[in-house]
Amino acid sequence: MAKPGAAMLSKGSWFREKILMGMDGRSYLRSLLTPFNLVVVAILAVGLPVIVHRFTAGLAATTRLSQVQPWGLWIGFDMMTGIVLAAGGFTISAAVHLFGMHEYRPIVRPAILTAFIGYLLAVFGLLTDLGKPWNIVMAIRYQGSASALFEVAWCVMMYTTVLLLEFLLPAFEWLGWRRAHETLMKSMLGLTVLSVVFSTMHQSALGSLFLIAPAKLHPLWYSPYIFIFFFVSAIAAGVSMLVVEGALSHRVFRHRITGAHADMDRLQLGLGKAGAIVLFAYFFLKLQGVAEGRHWDLLFTGWGAWFLVEIVGFVLVPSFLYGYGARHGKLGFVRAGAVMTVVGIVLNRLNVSIIAYNWNRPNHYVPSWMEIAVSLTLVTLGVVAFRWIANRMPILSEDPRFAAEEEPSGMQRPGSGRHFGLAAAGGAALVPVAMDAEQADLPIRGTARSR
């Protein structure tokens, strides 16, 4: 029988290895004294009291919202932008588990973690925006099946649950729970199907919310097809976030990668080809919206110039950067296209929900400093959460003790002659686009090859 002292020592050792990353308490506290953490503390020191003030004093004391402008930065940025930038989770999961593109497995877990954290923060951003946040449970109690907002609420709840289950896979490896890991592995295909279904529904339904406001949203952004625009742009955002997040995480957390390192540069070139196709389709869909509404004359106005900045500067140009970089093996162009696309999708969501909304009213909404502080705090919390988890759990690579369970049968190994990119077909489904081996083996310029 184990002695109580031995049990306590075992628990202390587990805490030291799993939580303190092998350091004693004093060394761990000293390791926290970094410039990054000091900036985080400064942001949270301002933002957290503002969040408390919002829930105690109400919306009127912290925001510039009104009956005319019922939503603002917390919906346009925290909710809509947070959800669309988390689209990489269902995009890459579908590619790997449904389309059999297993060479992209190394970027699945970071994408799932990013999506999970993004959805949690988006939900919290929604709660801060609600005048009576406790009434959010009404979406469960009352069946408003004719409402687009009802669909959004249910699909976000269900997809967040799916993301939680997918995130539990590396968590079980971290905890060493083999039986729970084996059970969850058997359900991954079903979870992936559910993630695609729920994401397709609520990404498009977020656009459907604006179908009831044709007089409030500027004609260049309003379209009866806006729900299609939202879904296709979500795929573009997902692919771009995979490139941006992959470039950052595999550099910052490179020490956490165990075993053979994936050729991230080549994977990102494949994503670049997908990004080019999706953005090119999205650009012409937006032009089709202008043509359908016969709003060509509005392109020669001030609002038209701003619209062209969005769709040319942050859609068409990144599409060419993606295509050129993927075709000639220049990773710098692909990453530049990814950054521009992310900025462009954020700009689109802000244009639709804030900037071009109530565009013809004399007193336009401008967020208060407290609204900005809350949004910045949520972003900071997301970065801190990702950093904390990635430094401890097997996110950047699988635990070797569990890797055999995740090895798909009959999978095509990298280097077997074909590489794949992701693309969107008419904004309705994901399809694999095969690249010839000769084209995929172009030398990668502008960066060092991953080993």
C-alpha positions as CSV (number, residue, x, y, z in Angstrom):
1,M,0.0,0.0,0.0
2,A,1.4,3.4,-1.0
3,K,2.3,5.7,1.8
4,P,0.5,9.1,2.1
5,G,3.7,10.9,1.8
6,A,4.6,9.1,-1.4
7,A,1.1,10.0,-2.8
8,M,1.6,13.7,-2.0
9,L,5.1,13.6,-3.5
10,S,3.6,12.1,-6.7
11,K,0.9,14.8,-6.9
12,G,3.6,17.5,-6.3
13,S,5.7,16.0,-9.1
14,W,2.8,15.9,-11.5
15,F,2.0,19.5,-10.7
16,R,5.6,20.5,-11.2
17,E,6.0,18.7,-14.5
18,K,2.5,19.4,-16.1
19,I,1.8,22.9,-14.8
20,L,5.1,24.4,-13.8
21,M,6.9,22.8,-16.8
22,G,9.5,21.1,-14.7
23,M,10.5,24.1,-12.7
24,D,10.2,24.8,-9.0
25,G,7.8,27.5,-7.8
26,R,10.4,30.2,-7.5
27,S,12.0,29.5,-10.9
28,Y,8.6,29.5,-12.5
29,L,7.6,32.9,-11.0
30,R,10.9,34.3,-12.2
31,S,10.3,33.0,-15.7
32,L,7.1,35.0,-15.8
33,L,9.0,38.3,-15.7
34,T,9.1,38.9,-19.4
35,P,8.2,42.0,-21.5
36,F,5.3,40.1,-23.0
37,N,3.8,39.3,-19.6
38,L,4.3,42.8,-18.4
39,V,2.3,44.1,-21.4
40,V,-0.4,41.5,-20.7
41,V,-0.7,42.6,-17.1
42,A,-1.0,46.2,-18.1
43,I,-3.8,45.4,-20.5
44,L,-5.7,43.2,-18.1
45,A,-5.2,45.7,-15.3
46,V,-7.3,48.2,-17.4
47,G,-9.7,45.8,-19.2
48,L,-10.8,43.4,-16.4
49,P,-12.1,46.3,-14.1
50,V,-13.9,47.7,-17.2
51,I,-15.6,44.3,-17.8
52,V,-16.7,44.2,-14.1
53,H,-18.0,47.8,-14.5
54,R,-20.0,46.9,-17.6
55,F,-21.8,44.1,-15.7
56,T,-22.4,46.2,-12.6
57,A,-23.2,49.6,-14.2
58,G,-24.8,48.4,-17.5
59,L,-24.4,49.2,-21.1
60,A,-25.2,52.9,-20.9
61,A,-22.3,53.6,-18.6
62,T,-19.7,51.8,-20.7
63,T,-20.9,52.0,-24.4
64,R,-22.2,54.4,-27.0
65,L,-25.0,52.1,-28.1
66,S,-28.5,53.3,-28.5
67,Q,-31.9,52.3,-29.9
68,V,-30.7,53.5,-33.3
69,Q,-27.4,51.6,-33.0
70,P,-28.2,48.5,-30.9
71,W,-24.9,46.8,-31.5
72,G,-21.4,47.9,-31.9
73,L,-17.8,46.8,-31.5
74,W,-18.5,43.8,-29.3
75,I,-20.8,42.3,-32.0
76,G,-18.9,43.5,-35.1
77,F,-15.4,42.6,-33.8
78,D,-15.7,40.3,-30.8
79,M,-18.5,38.2,-32.2
80,M,-18.6,38.3,-36.0
81,T,-14.8,38.7,-36.5
82,G,-13.9,36.2,-33.8
83,I,-16.1,33.5,-35.3
84,V,-15.0,34.0,-38.9
85,L,-11.3,34.0,-37.9
86,A,-11.9,30.7,-36.1
87,A,-13.1,29.0,-39.3
88,G,-9.7,27.3,-39.8
89,G,-10.9,24.6,-37.4
90,F,-13.6,23.1,-39.5
91,T,-11.8,23.8,-42.8
92,I,-8.7,21.8,-41.9
93,S,-10.6,19.1,-40.0
94,A,-12.7,18.5,-43.1
95,A,-9.6,18.4,-45.3
96,V,-7.9,15.8,-43.1
97,H,-10.6,13.6,-41.8
98,L,-13.1,13.8,-44.7
99,F,-11.0,14.3,-47.8
100,G,-8.0,12.2,-46.6
101,M,-5.4,15.0,-46.9
102,H,-3.4,13.6,-44.0
103,E,-0.2,15.5,-44.7
104,Y,-2.0,18.5,-43.2
105,R,-2.5,16.7,-39.8
106,P,0.3,18.7,-38.1
107,I,-1.7,21.9,-38.3
108,V,-5.1,20.4,-37.2
109,R,-4.5,20.7,-33.5
110,P,-3.4,24.3,-33.4
111,A,-6.3,25.2,-35.7
112,I,-8.8,23.4,-33.4
113,L,-7.3,25.2,-30.3
114,T,-7.5,28.6,-32.1
115,A,-11.1,27.9,-33.1
116,F,-12.1,26.7,-29.6
117,I,-10.6,29.7,-27.8
118,G,-12.0,32.0,-30.5
119,Y,-15.6,30.7,-30.0
120,L,-15.4,31.0,-26.3
121,L,-14.3,34.6,-26.5
122,A,-16.9,35.3,-29.1
123,V,-19.6,34.0,-26.8
124,F,-18.3,36.0,-23.9
125,G,-18.2,39.1,-26.2
126,L,-21.9,38.4,-27.0
127,L,-22.7,38.2,-23.3
128,T,-21.1,41.6,-22.7
129,D,-23.2,43.1,-25.4
130,L,-26.5,41.7,-24.1
131,G,-28.5,44.1,-21.9
132,K,-29.7,41.1,-19.9
133,P,-27.0,38.4,-20.5
134,W,-28.9,35.8,-18.4
135,N,-31.6,35.8,-21.1
136,I,-29.3,34.0,-23.5
137,V,-30.8,30.7,-22.2
138,M,-34.1,31.7,-23.9
139,A,-32.6,30.5,-27.2
140,I,-32.8,27.0,-25.7
141,R,-36.2,27.4,-24.0
142,Y,-38.1,29.0,-26.9
143,Q,-38.1,27.4,-30.3
144,G,-37.8,30.4,-32.7
145,S,-37.1,28.2,-35.7
146,A,-38.0,31.0,-38.2
147,S,-35.3,33.3,-36.8
148,A,-31.8,33.4,-38.3
149,L,-30.5,34.5,-34.8
150,F,-32.1,31.3,-33.3
151,E,-30.1,29.3,-35.9
152,V,-26.9,31.2,-35.1
153,A,-27.4,30.6,-31.3
154,W,-28.0,26.9,-31.6
155,C,-25.2,26.2,-34.1
156,V,-22.7,28.2,-32.2
157,M,-23.6,26.3,-29.0
158,M,-23.4,23.0,-30.8
159,Y,-20.1,23.7,-32.6
160,T,-18.5,25.0,-29.5
161,T,-19.4,21.7,-27.9
162,V,-17.8,19.9,-30.9
163,L,-14.7,22.0,-30.6
164,L,-14.5,21.1,-26.9
165,L,-14.6,17.4,-27.7
166,E,-12.0,17.8,-30.4
167,F,-9.8,19.7,-28.0
168,L,-10.1,17.0,-25.4
169,L,-8.0,14.7,-27.6
170,P,-4.6,16.4,-26.8
171,A,-5.9,17.1,-23.3
172,F,-6.4,13.3,-22.7
173,E,-2.8,12.7,-24.0
174,W,-1.5,15.4,-21.6
175,L,-3.3,13.7,-18.7
176,G,-2.3,10.2,-19.9
177,W,-5.9,9.0,-20.1
178,R,-5.5,6.3,-22.8
179,R,-9.0,4.7,-22.5
180,A,-10.8,8.1,-22.8
181,H,-8.4,8.9,-25.7
182,E,-9.2,5.7,-27.6
183,T,-13.0,6.3,-27.1
184,L,-12.8,9.8,-28.4
185,M,-10.7,8.8,-31.4
186,K,-13.5,6.5,-32.6
187,S,-15.8,9.5,-32.8
188,M,-13.5,11.9,-34.7
189,L,-15.1,11.3,-38.1
190,G,-18.6,12.0,-36.7
191,L,-17.4,15.1,-34.9
192,T,-15.8,16.4,-38.1
193,V,-19.1,15.9,-40.0
194,L,-20.9,17.8,-37.3
195,S,-18.3,20.6,-37.3
196,V,-18.8,21.1,-41.1
197,V,-22.6,21.1,-40.8
198,F,-22.8,23.5,-37.8
199,S,-20.1,25.8,-39.2
200,T,-21.7,26.0,-42.6
201,M,-25.1,26.9,-41.1
202,H,-24.0,29.6,-38.6
203,Q,-21.3,31.2,-40.8
204,S,-23.9,31.8,-43.4
205,A,-26.7,32.6,-40.9
206,L,-24.6,35.5,-39.5
207,G,-24.9,37.1,-43.0
208,S,-28.6,36.3,-43.1
209,L,-29.1,38.5,-40.0
210,F,-28.6,41.5,-42.3
211,L,-31.3,40.4,-44.8
212,I,-33.9,42.2,-42.6
213,A,-32.0,45.5,-42.8
214,P,-31.8,46.5,-46.5
215,A,-32.5,50.2,-45.6
216,K,-29.8,50.3,-42.9
217,L,-26.9,48.6,-44.7
218,H,-25.2,50.4,-47.6
219,P,-26.3,49.0,-51.0
220,L,-22.8,48.0,-51.9
221,W,-22.5,45.7,-48.9
222,Y,-26.2,44.6,-48.9
223,S,-27.2,41.7,-51.1
224,P,-29.8,39.0,-51.0
225,Y,-26.8,36.7,-51.3
226,I,-24.9,38.1,-48.3
227,F,-25.2,34.7,-46.5
228,I,-23.2,33.1,-49.3
229,F,-20.6,36.0,-49.1
230,F,-20.2,35.3,-45.4
231,F,-19.7,31.6,-45.9
232,V,-17.2,31.8,-48.7
233,S,-15.3,34.6,-46.9
234,A,-15.2,32.4,-43.8
235,I,-13.4,29.7,-45.8
236,A,-10.9,32.3,-47.0
237,A,-10.4,33.5,-43.5
238,G,-9.9,30.0,-42.2
239,V,-7.3,29.1,-44.8
240,S,-5.5,32.4,-44.2
241,M,-5.5,32.0,-40.4
242,L,-4.0,28.5,-40.9
243,V,-1.1,30.2,-42.6
244,V,-0.7,33.1,-40.1
245,E,-1.2,31.0,-37.0
246,G,1.0,28.2,-38.4
247,A,3.9,30.6,-39.2
248,L,3.7,32.1,-35.7
249,S,3.1,29.0,-33.5
250,H,5.7,26.8,-35.2
251,R,8.3,29.5,-34.7
252,V,7.3,30.5,-31.1
253,F,6.6,27.0,-29.9
254,R,9.1,25.1,-32.0
255,H,10.6,23.6,-28.8
256,R,7.3,21.9,-28.1
257,I,7.5,19.8,-31.4
258,T,8.5,16.2,-30.7
259,G,9.5,13.7,-33.3
260,A,10.0,14.5,-37.0
261,H,9.2,18.1,-37.9
262,A,6.6,18.6,-40.6
263,D,7.6,20.5,-43.7
264,M,5.5,23.6,-42.7
265,D,6.7,25.6,-45.7
266,R,5.4,23.2,-48.2
267,L,2.1,22.8,-46.4
268,Q,1.6,26.6,-46.4
269,L,2.3,26.7,-50.1
270,G,-0.6,24.2,-50.5
271,L,-2.8,26.4,-48.4
272,G,-1.7,29.3,-50.6
273,K,-3.1,27.6,-53.7
274,A,-6.4,27.1,-51.9
275,G,-6.4,30.7,-50.7
276,A,-6.0,32.0,-54.3
277,I,-8.9,29.9,-55.6
278,V,-11.3,30.9,-52.7
279,L,-10.4,34.6,-52.8
280,F,-10.8,34.7,-56.6
281,A,-14.2,33.2,-56.3
282,Y,-15.2,35.5,-53.5
283,F,-14.1,38.6,-55.5
284,F,-16.4,37.7,-58.4
285,L,-19.2,36.8,-56.1
286,K,-18.9,40.3,-54.6
287,L,-19.0,41.8,-58.1
288,Q,-22.0,39.7,-58.9
289,G,-23.7,41.3,-55.9
290,V,-23.0,44.7,-57.3
291,A,-24.3,43.7,-60.7
292,E,-27.4,42.1,-59.2
293,G,-28.3,45.3,-57.4
294,R,-27.3,47.5,-60.4
295,H,-25.1,49.6,-58.1
296,W,-22.2,50.3,-60.5
297,D,-22.8,54.0,-60.2
298,L,-22.2,53.8,-56.5
299,L,-18.6,52.7,-57.1
300,F,-17.8,56.3,-58.1
301,T,-18.8,57.7,-54.7
302,G,-16.9,58.0,-51.5
303,W,-18.5,54.8,-50.2
304,G,-17.6,53.1,-53.6
305,A,-14.0,54.0,-53.1
306,W,-14.0,52.4,-49.6
307,F,-15.8,49.3,-51.1
308,L,-13.1,49.0,-53.7
309,V,-10.4,49.3,-51.0
310,E,-11.9,46.2,-49.4
311,I,-12.5,44.0,-52.4
312,V,-9.5,45.0,-54.5
313,G,-6.9,45.8,-51.9
314,F,-7.8,43.0,-49.5
315,V,-9.4,40.3,-51.7
316,L,-8.1,40.5,-55.3
317,V,-4.5,41.5,-54.4
318,P,-4.1,38.8,-51.8
319,S,-5.5,36.3,-54.4
320,F,-2.7,37.2,-56.8
321,L,-0.1,37.0,-54.0
322,Y,-1.4,33.6,-53.0
323,G,-1.4,32.3,-56.6
324,Y,2.1,33.8,-57.4
325,G,3.6,32.5,-54.2
326,A,2.1,29.0,-54.6
327,R,3.1,28.7,-58.2
328,H,6.7,29.9,-57.8
329,G,7.4,28.5,-54.4
330,K,7.8,31.9,-52.7
331,L,6.5,31.5,-49.2
332,G,6.8,35.2,-48.4
333,F,4.1,36.1,-50.9
334,V,1.8,33.4,-49.5
335,R,2.2,34.8,-45.9
336,A,1.8,38.3,-47.1
337,G,-1.4,37.3,-48.9
338,A,-2.6,35.5,-45.7
339,V,-2.0,38.6,-43.5
340,M,-3.8,40.9,-46.0
341,T,-6.7,38.4,-46.2
342,V,-7.2,38.3,-42.5
343,V,-7.2,42.1,-42.3
344,G,-9.6,42.2,-45.2
345,I,-12.1,39.8,-43.6
346,V,-11.9,41.8,-40.4
347,L,-12.6,45.0,-42.4
348,N,-15.5,43.3,-44.2
349,R,-17.2,42.3,-40.9
350,L,-16.7,45.8,-39.4
351,N,-18.0,47.4,-42.6
352,V,-21.1,45.3,-42.6
353,S,-21.9,45.5,-38.9
354,I,-20.6,49.0,-38.0
355,I,-19.1,51.3,-40.7
356,A,-21.6,50.8,-43.5
357,Y,-24.5,50.1,-41.1
358,N,-26.7,53.2,-40.6
359,W,-24.4,54.8,-43.1
360,N,-26.9,57.6,-44.0
361,R,-27.5,58.8,-40.4
362,P,-25.8,62.1,-39.4
363,N,-24.5,60.9,-36.0
364,H,-22.6,57.7,-36.7
365,Y,-21.6,55.3,-34.0
366,V,-18.0,55.5,-32.7
367,P,-17.1,53.0,-29.9
368,S,-16.1,54.3,-26.5
369,W,-12.7,53.7,-25.0
370,M,-14.2,51.1,-22.7
371,E,-15.6,49.1,-25.6
372,I,-12.1,49.1,-27.1
373,A,-10.6,48.1,-23.8
374,V,-12.9,45.1,-23.4
375,S,-12.2,43.9,-27.0
376,L,-8.5,44.3,-26.5
377,T,-8.7,42.4,-23.2
378,L,-10.6,39.5,-24.8
379,V,-7.9,39.2,-27.6
380,T,-5.2,39.3,-24.9
381,L,-6.9,36.6,-22.9
382,G,-7.1,34.5,-26.1
383,V,-3.4,34.8,-26.8
384,V,-2.5,34.0,-23.2
385,A,-4.8,31.0,-23.2
386,F,-3.3,29.6,-26.4
387,R,0.3,30.2,-25.1
388,W,-0.4,28.5,-21.8
389,I,-2.0,25.4,-23.4
390,A,0.5,25.1,-26.3
391,N,3.4,25.2,-23.8
392,R,2.0,22.3,-21.9
393,M,-0.2,20.1,-24.0
394,P,0.7,18.2,-27.2
395,I,-0.7,20.8,-29.6
396,L,2.1,21.3,-32.0
397,S,2.7,17.5,-32.3
398,E,1.1,14.3,-31.0
399,D,2.3,12.5,-27.9
400,P,4.4,9.6,-29.3
401,R,2.7,7.2,-26.8
402,F,-0.6,7.9,-28.5
403,A,0.4,8.6,-32.1
404,A,-0.2,5.0,-33.3
405,E,-3.8,5.3,-32.4
406,E,-4.2,8.3,-34.6
407,E,-2.4,6.8,-37.6
408,P,-5.1,6.5,-40.3
409,S,-5.2,3.2,-42.2
410,G,-4.1,3.4,-45.8
411,M,-3.1,7.0,-45.5
412,Q,-1.0,8.6,-48.2
413,R,2.3,9.5,-46.7
414,P,3.9,12.9,-47.5
415,G,6.2,12.7,-50.4
416,S,4.3,9.9,-52.1
417,G,3.9,11.9,-55.2
418,R,0.9,14.2,-54.7
419,H,0.3,17.2,-52.5
420,F,-3.1,18.9,-51.9
421,G,-4.5,22.3,-51.5
422,L,-7.9,23.3,-50.2
423,A,-10.5,25.2,-52.2
424,A,-14.1,26.2,-52.1
425,A,-16.4,25.2,-55.0
426,G,-19.0,27.9,-55.4
427,G,-19.0,28.6,-51.6
428,A,-20.9,25.4,-51.0
429,A,-18.4,22.7,-50.3
430,L,-14.7,22.0,-49.8
431,V,-12.9,20.1,-52.5
432,P,-9.3,18.8,-52.7
433,V,-7.3,20.3,-55.6
434,A,-4.4,18.0,-56.6
435,M,-1.1,19.5,-57.5
436,D,1.3,17.6,-59.8
437,A,4.4,16.4,-58.0
438,E,6.6,18.3,-60.4
439,Q,4.8,21.6,-59.5
440,A,4.7,20.8,-55.7
441,D,8.5,20.1,-55.7
442,L,9.4,23.7,-56.8
443,P,12.1,25.1,-54.6
444,I,10.8,27.3,-51.8
445,R,12.3,30.8,-52.0
446,G,12.5,33.5,-49.4
447,T,12.7,31.3,-46.4
448,A,14.7,28.5,-44.9
449,R,13.3,25.0,-45.4
450,S,11.8,23.4,-42.3
451,R,13.5,20.2,-41.3
